[in-house]
Amino acid sequence: MSDARAIAEETARASYGRLLAWLSSRTSDVAAAEDALSDAFRAALESWPMKGVPDAPEAWLLTAARRKLIDGSRRRKTRAEATPALTLAAEEAEATARSKATFPDERLKLLFICAHPAIDSSIRTPLMLQTVLGLDAARIASAFLLSPAAMSGRLVRAKRKIKSAGIPFDPPGVEDLPSRLSAVLEAIYAAFGAGWDEADGAEAEMMDLTREAIYLARLVTNLLPDEAEAWGLLALMLHAEARTKARRINGVYVALKDQNAALWDRGLVAAAEEALSRAWSCRKIGPFQVEAAIQSAHAASILYQRDTTDDIAALYAQLTDLSPSVGAQVGYAAALAAAGRPEDGLYALDEITGALAERYQPYWAVRAHILRTAGDAASAVTCYERAIGLSRDAAVRSFLIDQKNTAAKRA
Amino acid sequence: MKVMLLANEAPEDFALRDDKAKFDAYMGEWYAFGVALREAGAMGESAALEPPSTATVVSIRDGVRKVEDGPYPDTKEQLGGFCIIDVTDMDRAAKWAAECPAHKNGFVEVRPILDLEQGDAS
């Protein structure tokens, strides 16, 4: 993508999000505001890359949206209250767009609304991608493995709930901020995860969802620069993003320790480190920061040939404290084994009980790996077979089959 | 906006109504909740309901009226009472709901009242 095009698209997107946040926070009607702006946004994406970005991008968008706003208020005569409010808000926005150098950024309100506890958690990420970034429902649907019609329906329902349930657009107060912010960050991380899954699939060119997630995390750090976990999330995603090219060679999955660091995007690694040090400077520890620190330690071990295995085990121990989960516990087990403590690793795995472990592929892959390193090849093979049976991803599966065959030779 | 809080109580809460030793404490919590709402000027209509064992379910299927011993046994918790409150937004409503005594063992459903005056067709 050319620079001019990238700048135009980024400005169009930022202006769209700002305007949508402004209009919907004044009317409580996200759907009507989207309706009014959608054509104008599409026109901007066509025109700006060629003709250049206008001086007052929000004013440009509002002018382009005017016809739609007027048409809309005619068409929607029956919706007595909603439309005059939108037209009024649009007029106010237009005056603001013309009078001020930069249009006020109220996208934070939109992020908090999308991740409001009264909104079903599975629709928060799609809602964010659609309202803050202007992604279309079909594109979002493909990332979340839903039909476009089903995704549109769920998005419409969520927006209707925002309006009819009276979910307030005011940012949360001090008391609620930590939990509300962590809901926002989790929804952003879910977008990143969806992008990751896509990249694992056949359509590697669709993986820009990871970039959208990074954009959103950056947005949060710009708007709330003192929130450590926002920086932590950003650092975590940048580290993962930096390794995209090395993680998969000709469709074959490459484990982190075997990756060719020359293929890493060093600019992204540096950006990740910077974000992590911003996070530390806020002095408020949280799970995303610890996860980012683990990735940072992995990167350091490869880039500078430093033995960071003990650090990584200690960080995982902290992570299982801060935010206990099966994933963290399995990571802790793997880290203990890597630090030369395979028995402790197995013990950590044994602490996970029940159905959670039964169907969790990494649990079996890590157990197999530890058993193999400890010399119990026969048990390792059995565990590899469980892991292989639980893998959705073809590349990961063939990686595990290779591992199993190596173990079997020694059995 | 007007919102209805639907207090869904667990069987053990309903049982407290017949427990002489615990009745005062049980009712006292509801009384305090009502006083708090009234003092905040948020209280609308409210009522407690007789226990679910007294319910009758009426339905009409294929033109035939059917009257059955109710309630629908879908959930353990059953509607024990309601109150309509007047608040600015969902966050305020949710804060009141969190103070409603039913939430300890049961749950509180928060439902905006349909405003027919506003003519919202959405």
Contacts between the chains, C-beta under 8 A, distances in Angstrom:
chain1	res1	chain2	res2	distance
A	31	B	122	7.5
A	78	B	119	6.6
A	78	B	121	5.2
A	79	B	119	7.1
A	79	B	120	6.4
A	79	B	121	5.6
A	79	B	122	6.5
A	80	B	118	6.6
A	80	B	119	4.5
A	80	B	120	7.9
A	81	B	118	5.4
A	81	B	119	7.4
A	81	B	120	7.0
A	82	B	120	7.1
A	82	B	122	7.4
A	116	B	90	7.9
A	117	B	94	7.6
A	118	B	90	5.7
A	118	B	94	7.2
A	160	B	122	5.9
A	163	B	122	6.7
A	164	B	112	5.9
A	164	B	120	7.3
A	164	B	122	7.3
A	165	B	90	4.9
A	165	B	110	7.9
A	165	B	112	5.5
A	166	B	1	4.7
A	166	B	3	7.6
A	166	B	88	7.8
A	166	B	89	4.6
A	166	B	90	4.8
A	166	B	93	7.5
A	166	B	112	6.0
A	167	B	89	6.9
A	167	B	90	4.6
A	167	B	91	7.5
A	168	B	88	7.3
A	168	B	89	3.8
A	168	B	90	6.5
A	168	B	91	5.2
A	176	B	91	8.0
